[in-house]
Amino acid sequence: MEFMKILGVAAFIALVAGCSSPQDKAAKAQQGSYEEQQRVSKQRLDLVSKYQQCVKDAGDNQQKAAACDSYLKAAEALK
């Protein structure tokens, strides 16, 4: 009988220790949000760099420069 009590208490402690608090869950969600924002910001910077390089390569050719606008529009869409 004593063994059953000890086993019950140990199981209860393990159950309580295994559960995460709402603060832990919120912190993990916030961290995930920050990582996603960082990923989107990096992607926007890459698109702006591609746009700038495309415009530079296009020079005075207005048709080529107009084709570069797709990079800029994609970067703006990520806001």
C-alpha positions in Angstrom: 0.0 0.0 0.0 2.9 2.4 0.8 4.4 1.6 -2.6 1.1 2.7 -4.3 1.1 6.0 -2.4 4.6 6.7 -3.5 3.9 5.7 -7.1 0.8 8.0 -7.1 2.7 10.9 -5.7 5.5 10.4 -8.2 3.0 10.2 -11.1 1.3 13.4 -9.9 4.6 15.2 -9.7 5.6 14.0 -13.1 2.3 15.2 -14.5 2.5 18.6 -13.0 6.2 19.1 -14.0 5.3 18.0 -17.6 2.7 20.7 -18.1 3.9 24.0 -19.3 2.5 27.2 -17.9 0.5 29.7 -20.0 3.5 32.1 -19.7 5.7 29.5 -21.3 3.3 29.0 -24.1 2.9 32.7 -24.7 6.7 33.1 -24.7 7.1 30.4 -27.3 4.4 32.0 -29.4 6.0 35.4 -29.2 9.4 34.0 -30.1 7.8 32.3 -33.2 6.3 35.6 -34.1 9.6 37.4 -33.9 11.3 34.8 -36.0 8.6 35.1 -38.7 8.9 38.9 -38.7 12.7 38.6 -39.0 12.3 36.1 -42.0 9.8 38.5 -43.8 12.1 41.5 -43.2 15.1 39.6 -44.7 13.0 38.6 -47.7 11.9 42.2 -48.2 15.6 43.4 -48.1 16.5 40.7 -50.6 13.8 41.8 -53.0 14.8 45.5 -52.7 18.4 44.6 -53.4 17.3 42.7 -56.5 15.2 45.7 -57.6 18.1 48.1 -57.2 20.4 45.8 -59.1 17.9 45.3 -61.8 17.4 49.1 -62.2 21.1 49.6 -62.3 21.5 46.9 -65.0 18.6 48.3 -67.0 20.4 51.7 -67.3 18.4 54.0 -69.6 16.3 51.2 -71.0 12.8 52.1 -69.8 11.3 48.7 -70.7 13.8 46.8 -68.7 13.4 49.2 -65.8 9.7 48.7 -65.9 10.2 45.0 -65.7 12.1 45.5 -62.4 9.0 46.9 -60.8 7.9 43.3 -60.0 10.6 43.1 -57.4 9.5 46.4 -55.8 5.8 45.3 -55.8 6.7 42.0 -54.2 8.6 43.8 -51.4 5.7 46.1 -50.8 3.3 43.2 -50.6 5.3 41.7 -47.7 4.6 44.7 -45.4 
